[in-house]
Amino acid sequence: MPTTTHVHAADGQAASYLPLIGRIGIAAIFLLSGFAKLTAPAATIGYISSAGLPLPQVALGLAILVELGGGLLLVLGYRTRLVAAVLAAFSIVTAIAFHAALSDQNQFIHFFKNVAIAGGLLQVVAFGPGRLSIDKR
């Protein structure tokens, strides 16, 4: 017996909210992390320095810009594919820079959390922001 896929109008309406909900979910970690860096810059500069990265004050400023700016733009759905690509790259770079000690269980989890976030963001790059976004207006 052949199967058919039938989407009711109400199902399509509800499904139009899923990309927005997904964008909010992914953006939340960037917004929270950016806000934490903004409220505790000395601790963040110390952490960046401990990783051996150069110019920790500059790195802090860039991280805050990427996380808060990128997170907000992702939620709004503005230049979404570009923003998602930048956030995905940022996630991979930070995984390598800060969580590469994979023999440490905590760092292993954080490394692959970043990889998973990047994977979700690449879905946004591939499929776009969805109907409820500035990009689609």
PAZA-849809 format. One record per residue: residue number from 0; chain; x negated, y negated, z negated of N, C-alpha, C, O in turn. Coordinates in nm, 2 decimals. Layout:
% residues N
NUM,A,X,Y,Z,X,Y,Z,X,Y,Z,X,Y,Z
...
//
This chain:
% residues 137
0,A,-0.09,0.12,0.00,0.00,0.00,0.00,-0.09,-0.12,0.00,-0.18,-0.13,-0.09
1,A,-0.07,-0.22,0.09,-0.15,-0.34,0.10,-0.12,-0.43,-0.02,-0.01,-0.44,-0.07
2,A,-0.23,-0.50,-0.06,-0.21,-0.59,-0.17,-0.21,-0.73,-0.11,-0.29,-0.76,-0.01
3,A,-0.14,-0.82,-0.17,-0.14,-0.96,-0.12,-0.17,-1.05,-0.24,-0.14,-1.02,-0.36
4,A,-0.23,-1.16,-0.21,-0.26,-1.25,-0.32,-0.17,-1.37,-0.30,-0.16,-1.43,-0.19
5,A,-0.09,-1.40,-0.40,0.00,-1.51,-0.39,-0.02,-1.60,-0.51,-0.01,-1.56,-0.62
6,A,-0.04,-1.72,-0.48,-0.07,-1.82,-0.58,0.06,-1.91,-0.58,0.09,-1.97,-0.48
7,A,0.12,-1.92,-0.70,0.23,-2.00,-0.72,0.19,-2.15,-0.73,0.07,-2.17,-0.77
8,A,0.27,-2.24,-0.70,0.24,-2.38,-0.70,0.19,-2.42,-0.85,0.09,-2.50,-0.86
9,A,0.25,-2.37,-0.95,0.22,-2.40,-1.09,0.08,-2.34,-1.11,0.00,-2.41,-1.19
10,A,0.04,-2.22,-1.06,-0.09,-2.17,-1.08,-0.20,-2.26,-1.02,-0.30,-2.28,-1.08
11,A,-0.17,-2.31,-0.90,-0.26,-2.40,-0.83,-0.28,-2.53,-0.91,-0.39,-2.58,-0.92
12,A,-0.17,-2.58,-0.96,-0.18,-2.70,-1.04,-0.27,-2.68,-1.17,-0.35,-2.76,-1.20
13,A,-0.25,-2.57,-1.24,-0.33,-2.54,-1.35,-0.47,-2.51,-1.32,-0.56,-2.56,-1.39
14,A,-0.50,-2.45,-1.21,-0.63,-2.42,-1.16,-0.71,-2.55,-1.13,-0.83,-2.55,-1.13
15,A,-0.64,-2.65,-1.09,-0.71,-2.78,-1.05,-0.78,-2.84,-1.17,-0.86,-2.92,-1.16
16,A,-0.74,-2.80,-1.30,-0.80,-2.85,-1.42,-0.93,-2.78,-1.45,-1.01,-2.83,-1.53
17,A,-0.94,-2.65,-1.40,-1.06,-2.57,-1.44,-1.19,-2.63,-1.41,-1.28,-2.63,-1.50
18,A,-1.21,-2.69,-1.29,-1.34,-2.75,-1.27,-1.37,-2.87,-1.37,-1.49,-2.88,-1.41
19,A,-1.27,-2.95,-1.40,-1.29,-3.06,-1.49,-1.33,-3.00,-1.63,-1.42,-3.05,-1.70
20,A,-1.26,-2.90,-1.67,-1.28,-2.84,-1.80,-1.43,-2.78,-1.80,-1.50,-2.79,-1.90
21,A,-1.46,-2.72,-1.69,-1.60,-2.66,-1.68,-1.71,-2.77,-1.69,-1.81,-2.75,-1.75
22,A,-1.68,-2.88,-1.62,-1.78,-2.99,-1.62,-1.79,-3.05,-1.76,-1.90,-3.08,-1.80
23,A,-1.68,-3.06,-1.83,-1.68,-3.11,-1.97,-1.76,-3.02,-2.06,-1.84,-3.06,-2.14
24,A,-1.74,-2.89,-2.04,-1.81,-2.79,-2.12,-1.96,-2.79,-2.10,-2.04,-2.78,-2.19
25,A,-2.00,-2.80,-1.97,-2.14,-2.81,-1.94,-2.20,-2.94,-1.99,-2.31,-2.94,-2.05
26,A,-2.13,-3.05,-1.97,-2.18,-3.18,-2.00,-2.20,-3.20,-2.15,-2.28,-3.27,-2.20
27,A,-2.12,-3.13,-2.23,-2.12,-3.14,-2.38,-2.26,-3.12,-2.44,-2.30,-3.20,-2.52
28,A,-2.33,-3.02,-2.39,-2.46,-3.00,-2.45,-2.56,-3.11,-2.42,-2.64,-3.14,-2.50
29,A,-2.55,-3.17,-2.30,-2.63,-3.28,-2.26,-2.60,-3.40,-2.34,-2.69,-3.47,-2.39
30,A,-2.47,-3.43,-2.35,-2.43,-3.55,-2.43,-2.47,-3.54,-2.57,-2.52,-3.64,-2.63
31,A,-2.45,-3.43,-2.63,-2.48,-3.41,-2.77,-2.63,-3.42,-2.79,-2.68,-3.48,-2.89
32,A,-2.71,-3.35,-2.70,-2.85,-3.36,-2.71,-2.91,-3.50,-2.69,-3.00,-3.54,-2.76
33,A,-2.86,-3.57,-2.59,-2.90,-3.70,-2.57,-2.87,-3.80,-2.68,-2.95,-3.88,-2.72
34,A,-2.75,-3.78,-2.74,-2.71,-3.86,-2.86,-2.81,-3.83,-2.98,-2.85,-3.92,-3.05
35,A,-2.84,-3.71,-3.00,-2.93,-3.67,-3.11,-3.07,-3.73,-3.09,-3.13,-3.78,-3.18
36,A,-3.11,-3.73,-2.96,-3.24,-3.79,-2.93,-3.24,-3.95,-2.96,-3.33,-4.00,-3.01
37,A,-3.13,-4.01,-2.92,-3.11,-4.15,-2.94,-3.11,-4.19,-3.09,-3.16,-4.29,-3.13
38,A,-3.05,-4.10,-3.17,-3.04,-4.13,-3.31,-3.16,-4.09,-3.40,-3.18,-4.13,-3.51
39,A,-3.25,-4.00,-3.34,-3.37,-3.96,-3.41,-3.49,-3.96,-3.32,-3.55,-3.86,-3.29
40,A,-3.52,-4.08,-3.27,-3.63,-4.08,-3.17,-3.77,-4.03,-3.22,-3.84,-3.97,-3.15
41,A,-3.80,-4.06,-3.34,-3.93,-4.02,-3.40,-3.94,-3.87,-3.40,-4.05,-3.82,-3.37
42,A,-3.84,-3.81,-3.44,-3.84,-3.66,-3.45,-3.86,-3.60,-3.31,-3.93,-3.50,-3.29
43,A,-3.79,-3.66,-3.21,-3.80,-3.61,-3.07,-3.93,-3.64,-3.02,-3.99,-3.55,-2.95
44,A,-3.99,-3.75,-3.04,-4.13,-3.78,-2.99,-4.23,-3.69,-3.05,-4.32,-3.64,-2.98
45,A,-4.21,-3.65,-3.18,-4.30,-3.55,-3.24,-4.28,-3.42,-3.18,-4.38,-3.35,-3.16
46,A,-4.16,-3.38,-3.15,-4.14,-3.25,-3.08,-4.20,-3.25,-2.94,-4.27,-3.15,-2.90
47,A,-4.18,-3.36,-2.87,-4.24,-3.36,-2.73,-4.39,-3.36,-2.74,-4.46,-3.29,-2.66
48,A,-4.45,-3.43,-2.84,-4.59,-3.43,-2.86,-4.65,-3.29,-2.90,-4.75,-3.25,-2.85
49,A,-4.57,-3.22,-2.98,-4.61,-3.09,-3.02,-4.62,-2.99,-2.91,-4.69,-2.89,-2.91
50,A,-4.54,-3.02,-2.80,-4.54,-2.93,-2.68,-4.66,-2.97,-2.59,-4.68,-2.90,-2.49
51,A,-4.74,-3.07,-2.63,-4.85,-3.11,-2.55,-4.82,-3.19,-2.42,-4.91,-3.20,-2.34
52,A,-4.70,-3.24,-2.42,-4.67,-3.32,-2.30,-4.72,-3.47,-2.31,-4.73,-3.52,-2.42
53,A,-4.77,-3.52,-2.20,-4.82,-3.66,-2.20,-4.70,-3.76,-2.22,-4.59,-3.73,-2.18
54,A,-4.74,-3.88,-2.26,-4.65,-3.99,-2.27,-4.51,-3.96,-2.34,-4.41,-3.97,-2.27
55,A,-4.52,-3.91,-2.46,-4.39,-3.87,-2.53,-4.28,-3.98,-2.53,-4.16,-3.94,-2.53
56,A,-4.32,-4.10,-2.55,-4.22,-4.21,-2.55,-4.15,-4.22,-2.42,-4.03,-4.24,-2.41
57,A,-4.22,-4.21,-2.31,-4.16,-4.22,-2.18,-4.07,-4.09,-2.15,-3.96,-4.10,-2.10
58,A,-4.12,-3.98,-2.20,-4.05,-3.85,-2.18,-3.91,-3.86,-2.26,-3.81,-3.82,-2.21
59,A,-3.92,-3.92,-2.38,-3.80,-3.94,-2.46,-3.70,-4.03,-2.38,-3.58,-4.00,-2.37
60,A,-3.75,-4.14,-2.33,-3.66,-4.23,-2.25,-3.60,-4.16,-2.13,-3.48,-4.18,-2.11
61,A,-3.68,-4.09,-2.06,-3.62,-4.01,-1.95,-3.52,-3.91,-1.99,-3.42,-3.89,-1.92
62,A,-3.55,-3.83,-2.10,-3.46,-3.73,-2.14,-3.33,-3.79,-2.18,-3.22,-3.74,-2.15
63,A,-3.33,-3.90,-2.26,-3.21,-3.97,-2.30,-3.13,-4.01,-2.17,-3.01,-3.99,-2.17
64,A,-3.20,-4.07,-2.08,-3.13,-4.12,-1.96,-3.07,-4.00,-1.88,-2.95,-4.01,-1.84
65,A,-3.14,-3.89,-1.86,-3.09,-3.78,-1.79,-2.97,-3.71,-1.87,-2.87,-3.68,-1.81
66,A,-2.99,-3.69,-2.00,-2.89,-3.62,-2.07,-2.76,-3.71,-2.09,-2.65,-3.66,-2.06
67,A,-2.77,-3.83,-2.13,-2.65,-3.91,-2.15,-2.59,-3.96,-2.02,-2.47,-3.95,-2.00
68,A,-2.68,-4.01,-1.93,-2.63,-4.06,-1.80,-2.58,-3.94,-1.72,-2.47,-3.95,-1.66
69,A,-2.66,-3.83,-1.71,-2.61,-3.72,-1.63,-2.49,-3.65,-1.69,-2.40,-3.61,-1.62
70,A,-2.49,-3.64,-1.82,-2.37,-3.58,-1.89,-2.24,-3.66,-1.86,-2.14,-3.60,-1.83
71,A,-2.25,-3.79,-1.87,-2.13,-3.88,-1.85,-2.09,-3.87,-1.70,-1.97,-3.86,-1.67
72,A,-2.19,-3.88,-1.61,-2.15,-3.87,-1.47,-2.09,-3.74,-1.43,-2.00,-3.73,-1.35
73,A,-2.14,-3.63,-1.49,-2.09,-3.50,-1.47,-1.94,-3.49,-1.51,-1.86,-3.44,-1.44
74,A,-1.91,-3.54,-1.63,-1.77,-3.54,-1.68,-1.68,-3.62,-1.58,-1.57,-3.58,-1.55
75,A,-1.73,-3.74,-1.54,-1.65,-3.82,-1.45,-1.64,-3.77,-1.31,-1.55,-3.80,-1.24
76,A,-1.73,-3.68,-1.28,-1.73,-3.63,-1.14,-1.78,-3.73,-1.04,-1.72,-3.74,-0.93
77,A,-1.88,-3.81,-1.07,-1.93,-3.91,-0.98,-2.07,-3.86,-0.93,-2.16,-3.83,-1.01
78,A,-2.08,-3.86,-0.80,-2.21,-3.80,-0.74,-2.24,-3.67,-0.80,-2.35,-3.64,-0.83
79,A,-2.14,-3.59,-0.81,-2.14,-3.47,-0.89,-2.24,-3.37,-0.85,-2.32,-3.31,-0.93
80,A,-2.25,-3.34,-0.72,-2.35,-3.24,-0.67,-2.49,-3.28,-0.70,-2.57,-3.20,-0.75
81,A,-2.52,-3.41,-0.68,-2.66,-3.46,-0.70,-2.69,-3.46,-0.85,-2.79,-3.41,-0.90
82,A,-2.59,-3.50,-0.93,-2.61,-3.50,-1.08,-2.63,-3.36,-1.13,-2.72,-3.34,-1.21
83,A,-2.55,-3.27,-1.08,-2.56,-3.13,-1.13,-2.70,-3.07,-1.09,-2.76,-2.99,-1.16
84,A,-2.75,-3.10,-0.97,-2.88,-3.06,-0.93,-2.99,-3.11,-1.02,-3.08,-3.04,-1.05
85,A,-2.98,-3.24,-1.05,-3.08,-3.30,-1.14,-3.07,-3.24,-1.28,-3.18,-3.20,-1.34
86,A,-2.95,-3.21,-1.33,-2.94,-3.15,-1.46,-2.99,-3.01,-1.46,-3.05,-2.96,-1.56
87,A,-2.97,-2.94,-1.35,-3.01,-2.80,-1.34,-3.17,-2.80,-1.34,-3.23,-2.72,-1.41
88,A,-3.23,-2.88,-1.26,-3.38,-2.89,-1.26,-3.43,-2.93,-1.40,-3.53,-2.87,-1.44
89,A,-3.36,-3.03,-1.46,-3.40,-3.07,-1.60,-3.40,-2.95,-1.69,-3.48,-2.93,-1.78
90,A,-3.29,-2.87,-1.68,-3.28,-2.75,-1.77,-3.39,-2.65,-1.75,-3.44,-2.60,-1.85
91,A,-3.43,-2.63,-1.63,-3.54,-2.53,-1.60,-3.67,-2.59,-1.65,-3.75,-2.52,-1.71
92,A,-3.70,-2.72,-1.62,-3.82,-2.78,-1.66,-3.83,-2.78,-1.81,-3.94,-2.75,-1.87
93,A,-3.72,-2.81,-1.88,-3.73,-2.81,-2.03,-3.74,-2.67,-2.09,-3.81,-2.65,-2.19
94,A,-3.68,-2.57,-2.02,-3.70,-2.43,-2.06,-3.85,-2.39,-2.05,-3.90,-2.33,-2.15
95,A,-3.92,-2.43,-1.94,-4.06,-2.40,-1.93,-4.14,-2.48,-2.02,-4.24,-2.42,-2.08
96,A,-4.12,-2.60,-2.04,-4.20,-2.69,-2.13,-4.18,-2.66,-2.28,-4.28,-2.67,-2.35
97,A,-4.06,-2.62,-2.32,-4.04,-2.62,-2.46,-4.00,-2.48,-2.51,-4.00,-2.45,-2.63
98,A,-3.96,-2.39,-2.42,-3.91,-2.25,-2.47,-3.98,-2.14,-2.40,-3.92,-2.03,-2.39
99,A,-4.11,-2.16,-2.36,-4.18,-2.05,-2.28,-4.24,-1.94,-2.37,-4.29,-1.84,-2.31
100,A,-4.24,-1.96,-2.50,-4.29,-1.85,-2.59,-4.19,-1.74,-2.60,-4.12,-1.73,-2.70
101,A,-4.18,-1.66,-2.50,-4.07,-1.56,-2.49,-4.08,-1.45,-2.59,-3.99,-1.37,-2.60
102,A,-4.20,-1.43,-2.65,-4.21,-1.33,-2.75,-4.14,-1.37,-2.88,-4.11,-1.28,-2.97
103,A,-4.11,-1.50,-2.90,-4.03,-1.55,-3.01,-3.88,-1.53,-2.97,-3.84,-1.60,-2.87
104,A,-3.81,-1.46,-3.05,-3.67,-1.43,-3.01,-3.59,-1.56,-3.00,-3.51,-1.57,-2.91
105,A,-3.61,-1.66,-3.09,-3.54,-1.78,-3.08,-3.57,-1.86,-2.95,-3.48,-1.91,-2.88
106,A,-3.70,-1.86,-2.91,-3.74,-1.93,-2.79,-3.69,-1.85,-2.67,-3.65,-1.91,-2.57
107,A,-3.69,-1.72,-2.67,-3.63,-1.64,-2.57,-3.49,-1.67,-2.54,-3.45,-1.69,-2.42
108,A,-3.41,-1.68,-2.65,-3.27,-1.72,-2.63,-3.25,-1.86,-2.57,-3.17,-1.88,-2.48
109,A,-3.33,-1.95,-2.62,-3.32,-2.09,-2.57,-3.36,-2.10,-2.43,-3.30,-2.17,-2.35
110,A,-3.47,-2.02,-2.39,-3.51,-2.02,-2.25,-3.40,-1.98,-2.16,-3.37,-2.05,-2.06
111,A,-3.34,-1.87,-2.19,-3.23,-1.81,-2.11,-3.10,-1.89,-2.12,-3.02,-1.88,-2.03
112,A,-3.08,-1.96,-2.23,-2.96,-2.05,-2.24,-2.98,-2.16,-2.13,-2.88,-2.19,-2.06
113,A,-3.10,-2.21,-2.12,-3.13,-2.32,-2.02,-3.11,-2.26,-1.88,-3.05,-2.33,-1.79
114,A,-3.15,-2.14,-1.86,-3.14,-2.08,-1.73,-2.99,-2.06,-1.70,-2.94,-2.08,-1.58
115,A,-2.91,-2.02,-1.80,-2.77,-2.00,-1.78,-2.70,-2.14,-1.75,-2.61,-2.14,-1.66
116,A,-2.74,-2.24,-1.82,-2.68,-2.37,-1.79,-2.72,-2.42,-1.65,-2.63,-2.47,-1.58
117,A,-2.84,-2.39,-1.61,-2.88,-2.43,-1.47,-2.79,-2.35,-1.37,-2.75,-2.40,-1.27
118,A,-2.77,-2.22,-1.40,-2.68,-2.14,-1.31,-2.54,-2.20,-1.30,-2.49,-2.20,-1.19
119,A,-2.48,-2.24,-1.41,-2.35,-2.30,-1.41,-2.35,-2.43,-1.33,-2.26,-2.46,-1.25
120,A,-2.46,-2.51,-1.34,-2.47,-2.63,-1.27,-2.49,-2.61,-1.12,-2.44,-2.69,-1.04
121,A,-2.56,-2.50,-1.08,-2.57,-2.47,-0.94,-2.44,-2.43,-0.88,-2.42,-2.45,-0.76
122,A,-2.35,-2.38,-0.96,-2.21,-2.35,-0.91,-2.14,-2.48,-0.88,-2.07,-2.49,-0.78
123,A,-2.16,-2.58,-0.96,-2.11,-2.71,-0.93,-2.17,-2.77,-0.81,-2.10,-2.83,-0.72
124,A,-2.30,-2.75,-0.79,-2.37,-2.80,-0.67,-2.30,-2.73,-0.55,-2.28,-2.80,-0.44
125,A,-2.28,-2.60,-0.56,-2.23,-2.52,-0.44,-2.08,-2.55,-0.41,-2.05,-2.57,-0.29
126,A,-2.00,-2.57,-0.51,-1.86,-2.58,-0.49,-1.80,-2.71,-0.52,-1.68,-2.74,-0.49
127,A,-1.88,-2.81,-0.57,-1.83,-2.94,-0.59,-1.76,-2.96,-0.72,-1.75,-2.87,-0.80
128,A,-1.71,-3.08,-0.74,-1.65,-3.12,-0.87,-1.51,-3.08,-0.89,-1.46,-3.09,-1.01
129,A,-1.44,-3.04,-0.79,-1.30,-3.01,-0.81,-1.22,-3.14,-0.78,-1.27,-3.25,-0.76
130,A,-1.09,-3.12,-0.78,-1.00,-3.23,-0.74,-0.99,-3.35,-0.84,-0.98,-3.46,-0.80
131,A,-1.01,-3.32,-0.97,-1.00,-3.42,-1.07,-1.14,-3.48,-1.09,-1.20,-3.45,-1.19
132,A,-1.18,-3.57,-1.00,-1.31,-3.63,-1.01,-1.31,-3.76,-0.93,-1.23,-3.78,-0.85
133,A,-1.41,-3.84,-0.97,-1.42,-3.97,-0.89,-1.46,-3.94,-0.75,-1.41,-4.00,-0.65
134,A,-1.54,-3.84,-0.73,-1.59,-3.80,-0.59,-1.47,-3.76,-0.50,-1.48,-3.79,-0.38
135,A,-1.36,-3.71,-0.55,-1.25,-3.67,-0.47,-1.14,-3.77,-0.46,-1.04,-3.75,-0.40
136,A,-1.16,-3.89,-0.51,-1.06,-4.00,-0.50,-1.08,-4.08,-0.37,-1.01,-4.17,-0.34
//
